[in-house]
């Protein structure tokens, strides 16, 4: 039995959750696809798939094996394409983790456009505020907006575009608590804090002429930027949120920038992945595409700000 083909059949069954669909992909019968899986399981001495008459799912061992096998096959395909001087077409399932605030029309439009450019790529996306384990959970890529000191040194973090974070609050809150006139006025004020986004409550800002660090008190804490945005709209306090998330709220008056023109220093969007060695075509293509699109959005936003 061809071990490499068995590996490809296993990955197809795991992705498609169907022996019949996997068999069609590899131009073989479902019976032959089952033989390839049994040969793999016999060789490894463990069960990789749970099978019932209606469902196919991976065992815990199978999920770990699938994550490594997928990377290995993608790397092999790219090596063969390079030797043959051919272009590698991005394909397969792109498992992506991104912040909760990516739940917006701009990001969804990017996904649709990328899908039209690369129709052989399928998305499996989790929007989350938690710290994901890329290797154990089988993610190909994590997009994260943060400061360099908050990055995991054990992972590869490619800096993409600057992502300004601004203090915002509702007009009702600022009318009640007072509008700060300088960064010094913010010392000791309560902040609606996003877990994992910033390092503690000492936040560096690009003040007039020099960098200034403001020390806040925690008034409310959550792993969801979307929740912080909503409670800020309700007048609970000030939140430090990305421009792309709050732009519409500021334009419509739902939120107001505190000290307009002053942003947190050092916040960027990073593309984070487990290894440089097995960066597949689908991941590289998406990173480049996403980076170009966000840069375009930043330029458009800056142009609007310059327009009187």
VOPAGU-2260 file (C-alpha; in pm, 1 decimal, decimal comma):
REM VOPAGU-2260
SITE   aa  ch    i         X         Y         Z
SITE  UNK   A    0       0,0       0,0       0,0
SITE  UNK   A    1     138,6     343,3    -100,0
SITE  UNK   A    2     197,6     515,2     236,7
SITE  UNK   A    3     205,7     864,6      86,3
SITE  UNK   A    4    -124,9     805,8     -90,7
SITE  UNK   A    5    -269,3     661,9     231,3
SITE  UNK   A    6    -164,3     981,2     406,6
SITE  UNK   A    7    -338,9    1193,7     143,6
SITE  UNK   A    8    -653,4     981,0     165,3
SITE  UNK   A    9    -655,9    1014,0     544,0
SITE  UNK   A   10    -627,0    1394,1     524,6
SITE  UNK   A   11    -908,6    1404,7     269,6
SITE  UNK   A   12   -1137,6    1189,3     485,7
SITE  UNK   A   13   -1057,4    1407,9     789,0
SITE  UNK   A   14   -1130,5    1730,6     598,7
SITE  UNK   A   15   -1440,2    1610,5     412,4
SITE  UNK   A   16   -1572,1    1386,7     693,9
SITE  UNK   A   17   -1671,5    1133,4     430,7
SITE  UNK   A   18   -1508,0     825,0     281,0
SITE  UNK   A   19   -1715,9     862,4     -35,0
SITE  UNK   A   20   -1613,7    1225,4     -93,3
SITE  UNK   A   21   -1249,2    1144,6     -19,7
SITE  UNK   A   22   -1261,7     849,6    -259,1
SITE  UNK   A   23   -1403,4    1073,4    -533,3
SITE  UNK   A   24   -1122,9    1323,9    -475,7
SITE  UNK   A   25    -861,3    1053,5    -529,3
SITE  UNK   A   26   -1046,3     870,5    -806,9
SITE  UNK   A   27   -1088,2     544,5    -614,8
SITE  UNK   A   28   -1369,8     344,3    -460,0
SITE  UNK   A   29   -1482,9     400,9     -98,0
SITE  UNK   A   30   -1369,0      45,2     -26,3
SITE  UNK   A   31   -1017,3     128,3    -142,3
SITE  UNK   A   32   -1019,6     450,0      63,8
SITE  UNK   A   33   -1110,8     242,2     370,5
SITE  UNK   A   34    -821,7       4,8     296,5
SITE  UNK   A   35    -579,1     297,9     292,6
SITE  UNK   A   36    -704,8     417,0     632,0
SITE  UNK   A   37    -684,0      66,9     780,7
SITE  UNK   A   38    -329,2      32,7     647,9
SITE  UNK   A   39    -228,9     359,2     815,8
SITE  UNK   A   40    -392,4     261,9    1144,9
SITE  UNK   A   41    -227,2     -79,8    1133,8
SITE  UNK   A   42     111,9      76,4    1063,3
SITE  UNK   A   43      73,8     325,7    1349,6
SITE  UNK   A   44     -90,0      81,4    1587,8
SITE  UNK   A   45    -371,1     319,0    1678,2
SITE  UNK   A   46    -714,7     426,1    1562,1
SITE  UNK   A   47    -720,6     756,1    1371,4
SITE  UNK   A   48   -1089,6     780,1    1283,6
SITE  UNK   A   49   -1417,7     703,7    1455,2
SITE  UNK   A   50   -1664,2     555,4    1207,0
SITE  UNK   A   51   -2038,2     506,7    1226,6
SITE  UNK   A   52   -2289,8     443,5     950,6
SITE  UNK   A   53   -2351,2     819,2     922,8
SITE  UNK   A   54   -2052,9    1002,6    1067,5
SITE  UNK   A   55   -1675,2    1008,9    1045,9
SITE  UNK   A   56   -1469,8    1196,3    1305,9
SITE  UNK   A   57   -1108,4    1203,2    1415,6
SITE  UNK   A   58    -989,6    1049,5    1739,5
SITE  UNK   A   59    -769,2    1264,6    1962,3
SITE  UNK   A   60    -463,1    1088,6    1820,0
SITE  UNK   A   61    -603,4    1125,7    1470,1
SITE  UNK   A   62    -640,0    1502,5    1513,8
SITE  UNK   A   63    -276,3    1537,0    1621,0
SITE  UNK   A   64    -164,6    1316,3    1332,8
SITE  UNK   A   65    -377,4    1512,6    1086,1
SITE  UNK   A   66    -223,7    1847,5    1185,5
SITE  UNK   A   67     129,5    1720,0    1128,4
SITE  UNK   A   68      41,0    1519,9     816,7
SITE  UNK   A   69    -127,8    1818,9     653,8
SITE  UNK   A   70     179,8    2038,2     704,1
SITE  UNK   A   71     407,5    1763,6     573,0
SITE  UNK   A   72     201,7    1710,1     256,7
SITE  UNK   A   73     179,4    2083,1     187,3
SITE  UNK   A   74     555,7    2117,9     227,2
SITE  UNK   A   75     614,9    1820,2      -3,0
SITE  UNK   A   76     383,5    1963,3    -270,1
SITE  UNK   A   77     569,5    2293,5    -261,8
SITE  UNK   A   78     910,7    2125,4    -287,3
SITE  UNK   A   79     793,9    1921,6    -586,5
SITE  UNK   A   80     649,0    2231,7    -749,9
SITE  UNK   A   81     973,6    2423,5    -696,4
SITE  UNK   A   82    1181,6    2141,4    -846,4
SITE  UNK   A   83     943,6    2120,3   -1139,9
SITE  UNK   A   84     952,0    2500,2   -1181,0
SITE  UNK   A   85     574,1    2523,2   -1153,3
SITE  UNK   A   86     351,5    2761,7    -963,0
SITE  UNK   A   87     201,4    2634,1    -638,9
SITE  UNK   A   88    -171,5    2702,9    -631,8
SITE  UNK   A   89    -304,9    2784,7    -283,5
SITE  UNK   A   90    -550,0    2511,9    -186,9
SITE  UNK   A   91    -694,2    2328,1     109,3
SITE  UNK   A   92    -854,6    2439,3     434,7
SITE  UNK   A   93    -709,6    2750,6     597,8
SITE  UNK   A   94    -770,5    2726,3     972,1
SITE  UNK   A   95    -752,1    3080,0    1104,3
SITE  UNK   A   96    -791,3    3238,8    1448,8
SITE  UNK   A   97    -856,7    3613,2    1473,1
SITE  UNK   A   98    -981,6    3868,6    1728,1
SITE  UNK   A   99   -1352,9    3897,0    1800,3
SITE  UNK   A  100   -1358,7    4248,4    1655,4
SITE  UNK   A  101   -1291,4    4100,7    1310,4
SITE  UNK   A  102   -1664,8    4028,1    1306,8
SITE  UNK   A  103   -1733,3    4320,1    1072,3
SITE  UNK   A  104   -1822,4    4392,5     711,4
SITE  UNK   A  105   -1467,3    4490,5     611,5
SITE  UNK   A  106   -1314,9    4159,5     715,4
SITE  UNK   A  107   -1600,1    3957,9     565,5
SITE  UNK   A  108   -1552,4    4143,7     235,6
SITE  UNK   A  109   -1182,6    4049,9     242,3
SITE  UNK   A  110   -1270,5    3682,1     287,5
SITE  UNK   A  111   -1512,9    3690,1      -4,3
SITE  UNK   A  112   -1256,1    3856,7    -230,8
SITE  UNK   A  113    -979,8    3615,3    -129,2
SITE  UNK   A  114   -1214,0    3323,3    -194,7
SITE  UNK   A  115   -1284,9    3451,1    -544,2
SITE  UNK   A  116    -910,8    3482,1    -614,5
SITE  UNK   A  117    -828,0    3138,5    -471,2
SITE  UNK   A  118   -1136,5    2917,0    -509,1
SITE  UNK   A  119    -947,5    2604,5    -398,4
SITE  UNK   A  120    -900,3    2747,2     -47,0
SITE  UNK   A  121   -1170,2    2682,4     213,8
SITE  UNK   A  122   -1191,6    2875,4     541,8
SITE  UNK   A  123   -1227,8    2741,6     894,9
SITE  UNK   A  124   -1229,2    3056,2    1111,6
SITE  UNK   A  125   -1256,6    3103,9    1486,3
SITE  UNK   A  126   -1301,5    3456,2    1620,0
SITE  UNK   A  127   -1188,9    3449,7    1980,3
SITE  UNK   A  128   -1049,2    3655,0    2264,3
SITE  UNK   A  129    -866,0    3361,8    2424,7
SITE  UNK   A  130    -505,1    3256,9    2377,2
SITE  UNK   A  131    -511,2    2972,8    2125,9
SITE  UNK   A  132    -251,5    2696,5    2100,5
SITE  UNK   A  133    -168,8    2694,6    1730,2
SITE  UNK   A  134      -2,0    2353,8    1726,2
SITE  UNK   A  135    -232,8    2155,9    1955,4
SITE  UNK   A  136    -550,3    2305,8    1806,6
SITE  UNK   A  137    -434,1    2276,1    1447,0
SITE  UNK   A  138    -449,9    2642,9    1347,6
SITE  UNK   A  139    -250,9    2748,0    1042,5
SITE  UNK   A  140    -248,1    3115,6    1133,5
SITE  UNK   A  141    -335,6    3360,1    1411,2
SITE  UNK   A  142    -401,9    3727,5    1341,8
SITE  UNK   A  143    -352,4    3940,1    1651,5
SITE  UNK   A  144    -337,6    4311,9    1725,6
SITE  UNK   A  145     -95,7    4369,3    2012,1
SITE  UNK   A  146     233,2    4520,6    2126,0
SITE  UNK   A  147     567,6    4338,7    2074,3
SITE  UNK   A  148     620,3    4266,9    2444,4
SITE  UNK   A  149     298,8    4060,9    2455,6
SITE  UNK   A  150     407,6    3817,8    2181,2
SITE  UNK   A  151     492,4    3452,1    2246,5
SITE  UNK   A  152     867,9    3411,0    2177,0
SITE  UNK   A  153     810,9    3046,5    2082,8
SITE  UNK   A  154     610,1    3137,9    1772,4
SITE  UNK   A  155     687,8    3320,2    1449,9
SITE  UNK   A  156     527,2    3665,6    1451,1
SITE  UNK   A  157     541,4    3862,6    1126,8
SITE  UNK   A  158     458,7    4230,5    1185,2
SITE  UNK   A  159     206,1    4357,1     935,0
SITE  UNK   A  160      41,7    4699,2     948,6
SITE  UNK   A  161      23,2    4954,0    1227,2
SITE  UNK   A  162    -316,2    4945,0    1395,4
SITE  UNK   A  163    -384,5    5261,3    1598,1
SITE  UNK   A  164    -574,5    5206,3    1922,4
SITE  UNK   A  165    -764,1    5505,9    2057,7
SITE  UNK   A  166    -934,6    5581,1    2385,9
SITE  UNK   A  167   -1307,7    5614,7    2330,2
SITE  UNK   A  168   -1610,5    5669,5    2548,7
SITE  UNK   A  169   -1971,3    5775,4    2513,6
SITE  UNK   A  170   -2056,7    6144,9    2524,1
SITE  UNK   A  171   -2278,8    6075,0    2824,9
SITE  UNK   A  172   -1986,0    5926,3    3017,6
SITE  UNK   A  173   -1753,4    6216,5    2931,9
SITE  UNK   A  174   -2021,2    6469,7    3027,1
SITE  UNK   A  175   -2054,0    6293,8    3361,7
SITE  UNK   A  176   -1689,5    6213,0    3440,7
SITE  UNK   A  177   -1523,5    6504,6    3263,9
SITE  UNK   A  178   -1326,7    6532,7    2941,0
SITE  UNK   A  179    -950,6    6495,1    2990,0
SITE  UNK   A  180    -751,9    6781,6    2837,6
SITE  UNK   A  181    -407,3    6616,9    2855,1
SITE  UNK   A  182    -259,5    6270,0    2897,9
SITE  UNK   A  183    -174,0    6360,1    3256,8
SITE  UNK   A  184    -547,0    6394,7    3324,4
SITE  UNK   A  185    -585,8    6022,3    3249,4
SITE  UNK   A  186    -361,3    5899,7    3532,0
SITE  UNK   A  187    -563,4    5692,0    3775,6
SITE  UNK   A  188    -878,8    5694,1    3562,7
SITE  UNK   A  189   -1064,9    5366,8    3513,6
SITE  UNK   A  190   -1016,5    5176,8    3187,9
SITE  UNK   A  191   -1231,5    4909,8    3026,6
SITE  UNK   A  192    -946,5    4664,1    2972,4
SITE  UNK   A  193    -913,0    4391,9    2710,3
SITE  UNK   A  194    -736,4    4083,4    2842,4
SITE  UNK   A  195    -425,2    3983,1    2651,4
SITE  UNK   A  196    -424,0    4291,7    2429,5
SITE  UNK   A  197    -201,8    4515,3    2638,8
SITE  UNK   A  198      60,0    4467,0    2906,5
SITE  UNK   A  199     -96,7    4557,6    3238,6
SITE  UNK   A  200    -254,4    4895,7    3289,7
SITE  UNK   A  201      50,0    5110,9    3206,8
SITE  UNK   A  202     -19,8    5218,9    2849,3
SITE  UNK   A  203     231,4    5415,8    2635,9
SITE  UNK   A  204      83,3    5695,0    2424,6
SITE  UNK   A  205     227,1    5913,9    2152,7
SITE  UNK   A  206     190,5    6244,0    2337,2
SITE  UNK   A  207     263,6    6593,8    2208,2
SITE  UNK   A  208     638,6    6594,2    2151,9
SITE  UNK   A  209     724,3    6279,2    2347,9
SITE  UNK   A  210     608,5    5938,2    2463,5
SITE  UNK   A  211     401,9    5933,3    2779,4
SITE  UNK   A  212     294,2    5634,6    2988,0
SITE  UNK   A  213     -47,5    5653,8    3151,4
SITE  UNK   A  214    -129,5    5434,1    3450,6
SITE  UNK   A  215    -495,8    5334,8    3458,2
SITE  UNK   A  216    -712,9    5154,9    3709,6
SITE  UNK   A  217    -910,7    4854,0    3585,4
SITE  UNK   A  218   -1278,8    4939,4    3583,8
SITE  UNK   A  219   -1400,8    4643,3    3378,3
SITE  UNK   A  220   -1213,7    4356,2    3214,7
SITE  UNK   A  221   -1308,4    4121,5    2931,6
SITE  UNK   A  222   -1147,0    3911,0    2662,4
SITE  UNK   A  223   -1394,8    4049,8    2408,2
SITE  UNK   A  224   -1326,7    4381,9    2239,5
SITE  UNK   A  225   -1682,6    4369,0    2105,8
SITE  UNK   A  226   -1823,6    4360,1    2459,4
SITE  UNK   A  227   -1597,0    4647,9    2565,5
SITE  UNK   A  228   -1724,0    4850,6    2270,9
SITE  UNK   A  229   -2085,9    4788,3    2369,1
SITE  UNK   A  230   -2042,7    4875,2    2737,3
SITE  UNK   A  231   -1847,7    5187,4    2638,1
SITE  UNK   A  232   -2143,5    5289,5    2420,8
SITE  UNK   A  233   -2366,7    5243,1    2726,6
SITE  UNK   A  234   -2154,6    5486,9    2926,3
SITE  UNK   A  235   -1963,3    5248,1    3153,8
SITE  UNK   A  236   -1624,8    5408,2    3089,4
SITE  UNK   A  237   -1330,8    5452,8    2853,3
SITE  UNK   A  238   -1204,2    5170,8    2632,6
SITE  UNK   A  239    -888,4    5138,4    2424,3
SITE  UNK   A  240   -1002,4    4997,0    2089,3
SITE  UNK   A  241    -869,0    4967,2    1732,3
SITE  UNK   A  242    -954,5    5231,9    1475,7
SITE  UNK   A  243   -1105,5    4981,8    1233,1
SITE  UNK   A  244   -1350,8    4876,1    1501,9
SITE  UNK   A  245   -1464,7    5218,5    1621,7
SITE  UNK   A  246   -1452,7    5427,2    1302,9
SITE  UNK   A  247   -1825,3    5395,6    1230,3
SITE  UNK   A  248   -1917,5    5453,0    1597,3
SITE  UNK   A  249   -1719,1    5776,6    1607,1
SITE  UNK   A  250   -1870,6    5894,6    1278,2
SITE  UNK   A  251   -2225,4    5836,5    1404,1
SITE  UNK   A  252   -2165,8    5974,4    1754,6
SITE  UNK   A  253   -2211,5    5645,5    1940,7
SITE  UNK   A  254   -1857,4    5690,1    2071,4
SITE  UNK   A  255   -1627,4    5988,4    2107,2
SITE  UNK   A  256   -1248,1    5986,0    2090,1
SITE  UNK   A  257   -1078,7    6094,3    2411,2
SITE  UNK   A  258    -787,1    6323,9    2322,1
SITE  UNK   A  259    -829,2    6291,1    1942,5
SITE  UNK   A  260    -504,7    6250,6    1752,6
SITE  UNK   A  261    -329,0    6065,6    2036,2
SITE  UNK   A  262    -297,5    5689,7    1994,4
SITE  UNK   A  263    -133,8    5405,7    2181,5
SITE  UNK   A  264     225,5    5343,5    2074,3
SITE  UNK   A  265     346,9    5020,7    1919,2
SITE  UNK   A  266      20,1    4843,0    1842,1
SITE  UNK   A  267      38,2    4640,4    1521,6
SITE  UNK   A  268    -138,9    4350,9    1359,6
SITE  UNK   A  269      81,1    4040,7    1358,9
SITE  UNK   A  270      52,6    3724,5    1153,2
SITE  UNK   A  271     152,4    3446,3    1392,9
SITE  UNK   A  272     230,6    3089,7    1288,4
SITE  UNK   A  273     414,4    2791,0    1436,3
SITE  UNK   A  274     710,7    2749,1    1199,7
SITE  UNK   A  275     894,4    2910,2     909,6
SITE  UNK   A  276     968,9    2569,4     757,6
SITE  UNK   A  277     617,7    2466,6     656,2
SITE  UNK   A  278     445,1    2790,9     560,1
SITE  UNK   A  279     206,0    2673,3     291,0
SITE  UNK   A  280     101,5    2864,1     -18,2
SITE  UNK   A  281    -247,6    2921,7     120,7
SITE  UNK   A  282    -107,9    3081,9     438,5
SITE  UNK   A  283     150,2    3295,9     257,3
SITE  UNK   A  284    -108,0    3411,7       4,2
SITE  UNK   A  285    -360,2    3505,7     272,5
SITE  UNK   A  286    -104,9    3695,6     482,2
SITE  UNK   A  287       7,6    3900,4     180,7
SITE  UNK   A  288    -351,1    3963,5      70,3
SITE  UNK   A  289    -470,0    4062,8     418,7
SITE  UNK   A  290    -172,6    4292,4     476,0
SITE  UNK   A  291    -231,9    4475,6     147,1
SITE  UNK   A  292    -603,2    4518,7     221,2
SITE  UNK   A  293    -552,2    4658,8     571,9
SITE  UNK   A  294    -284,1    4896,7     443,7
SITE  UNK   A  295    -536,7    5017,4     186,6
SITE  UNK   A  296    -798,8    5069,8     459,7
SITE  UNK   A  297    -546,3    5267,9     664,9
SITE  UNK   A  298    -463,8    5491,6     367,8
SITE  UNK   A  299    -832,9    5553,4     301,4
SITE  UNK   A  300    -892,8    5638,5     667,2
SITE  UNK   A  301    -598,3    5880,3     675,3
SITE  UNK   A  302    -724,0    6047,1     356,8
SITE  UNK   A  303   -1065,7    6098,9     515,4
SITE  UNK   A  304    -905,2    6253,1     823,1
SITE  UNK   A  305    -712,2    6499,8     604,8
SITE  UNK   A  306   -1024,3    6601,6     415,8
SITE  UNK   A  307   -1166,6    6922,9     568,0
